[in-house]
Amino acid sequence: MNAIRHRNYIPRDGYTEQAYIEAVPRLHDAPLRFSYRPLLPEERAEHLDAIENMSGVKNQLACSKFIAGRLVSWNLADDNGETLAITPVMVGRLKPALANKLYTIILGVTPSDIDPEWPEDAKAEEAGGEYESAKFGAPPGISKLEESVKN
């Protein structure tokens, strides 16, 4: 059996991933490219425990701070083309559909969309994993994780 190489199987501390959220007309009209620090399992659990009983406003602020703390870069710019600073305030101002997708990608429960600028082999690898997960009714990425555990 061929060994499978994929950085998403088991997160390692100290690395950055590239991700992409495609535009959704009338929700957010431009794609977002960003890089972020993936979570270790204990970091995910700690974050989810911390927000579990928070009210809506406190939850929103905590999630905005969480996202801003994991983001390394993004292509979000002002009207003059200047990249906007990654801050909890700026994250909190994102349109809800974009903020939610960004949050779930960083949390590790939603895959990045496939960036049309990625090399063809990266697109195929990402699409193959999504297909395998969907085929078995599993959340995105589960088939990759299960395959890596077998090895």
C-alpha positions in Angstrom: 0.0 0.0 0.0 1.3 3.4 -0.9 1.9 5.8 2.0 -0.3 8.9 2.0 1.3 12.3 2.5 -1.0 15.1 3.5 -0.5 17.8 6.0 -4.1 17.8 7.2 -4.2 14.4 8.7 -2.7 15.2 12.1 -2.1 18.8 12.9 1.5 19.7 13.9 2.2 22.7 16.0 4.2 25.5 14.4 3.1 25.5 10.8 0.8 27.5 8.5 -1.9 26.4 6.0 -3.2 28.2 3.0 -6.9 28.4 2.5 -9.5 29.9 0.2 -13.2 30.9 0.5 -14.9 31.4 -2.8 -17.2 34.3 -3.3 -20.9 33.8 -2.8 -23.0 36.3 -4.7 -25.1 38.6 -2.5 -23.4 37.3 0.7 -19.7 38.2 0.1 -18.9 39.1 -3.5 -15.1 38.5 -3.5 -13.1 35.4 -2.6 -10.9 35.4 0.5 -7.4 33.9 0.5 -5.8 33.5 3.8 -3.2 31.6 5.8 -3.7 30.4 9.4 -2.2 28.3 12.1 -4.2 25.0 12.4 -5.4 23.9 15.9 -4.1 21.1 17.9 -6.9 18.9 19.3 -6.4 20.3 22.8 -6.5 23.9 21.6 -9.8 23.2 19.8 -11.3 21.6 22.9 -10.1 24.5 25.1 -11.7 27.0 22.8 -15.0 25.2 22.5 -15.1 24.7 26.3 -14.5 28.4 26.8 -17.4 29.6 24.6 -19.9 26.9 25.5 -22.0 28.9 28.0 -21.3 32.4 26.6 -24.1 34.8 25.6 -24.4 35.8 22.0 -22.4 39.0 22.3 -19.6 37.5 24.4 -19.5 34.5 22.1 -19.2 36.7 19.0 -16.3 38.7 20.6 -14.6 35.5 21.8 -14.9 33.9 18.3 -13.6 37.1 16.6 -10.6 37.1 18.9 -10.0 33.4 18.3 -10.1 33.8 14.5 -7.8 36.9 14.6 -5.4 35.0 16.8 -5.1 32.1 14.3 -4.9 34.1 11.1 -1.4 34.8 9.7 -2.5 36.8 6.6 -5.4 37.5 4.4 -6.1 39.4 1.2 -8.9 41.6 2.7 -8.2 45.1 1.6 -9.8 48.6 1.9 -11.0 50.7 -1.0 -7.4 51.9 -1.7 -6.1 48.3 -2.0 -4.3 48.4 1.4 -4.4 45.1 3.3 -6.6 45.5 6.4 -5.1 44.6 9.7 -6.1 41.3 11.2 -7.8 42.3 14.5 -10.8 41.0 16.5 -12.7 44.2 15.6 -12.1 43.7 11.9 -13.0 40.0 12.0 -16.1 40.9 13.9 -17.2 43.2 11.1 -17.0 40.5 8.4 -20.3 39.5 6.8 -21.8 36.5 8.8 -21.5 33.9 6.0 -17.8 34.7 5.4 -17.0 34.9 9.2 -18.8 31.5 9.8 -16.9 29.8 7.0 -13.6 31.3 8.1 -14.3 30.1 11.7 -15.2 26.6 10.7 -12.1 26.2 8.4 -9.8 27.4 11.2 -11.7 25.2 13.7 -10.9 22.2 11.4 -14.5 21.1 10.7 -15.0 22.5 7.2 -12.5 22.2 4.3 -11.2 25.2 2.4 -12.8 25.7 -1.0 -10.5 24.8 -3.9 -8.6 27.8 -5.0 -8.5 28.1 -8.7 -4.9 29.4 -8.4 -3.7 26.2 -6.6 -1.5 23.8 -8.7 -3.5 21.1 -10.4 -2.1 18.3 -8.1 -3.3 20.2 -5.0 -6.7 20.8 -6.4 -7.0 17.0 -7.3 -5.9 16.0 -3.8 -8.3 18.3 -2.1 -11.2 17.3 -4.3 -10.5 13.6 -3.9 -10.7 13.9 -0.1 -14.0 15.7 -0.2 -15.4 13.1 -2.6 -14.3 10.2 -0.4 -15.9 11.8 2.7 -19.1 12.7 0.9 -19.4 9.2 -0.6 -19.6 7.7 2.9 -21.7 10.5 4.4 -18.9 11.6 6.6 -17.8 15.2 7.4 -15.1 16.6 5.1 -11.6 15.2 5.8 -12.7 12.2 7.7 -11.7 9.7 5.0 -8.2 11.2 5.0 -7.9 10.8 8.7 -9.2 7.3 8.7 -6.8 6.3 5.9 -3.8 7.8 7.7 -4.7 5.9 10.9 -4.7 2.6 8.9 -1.1 3.3 7.9 
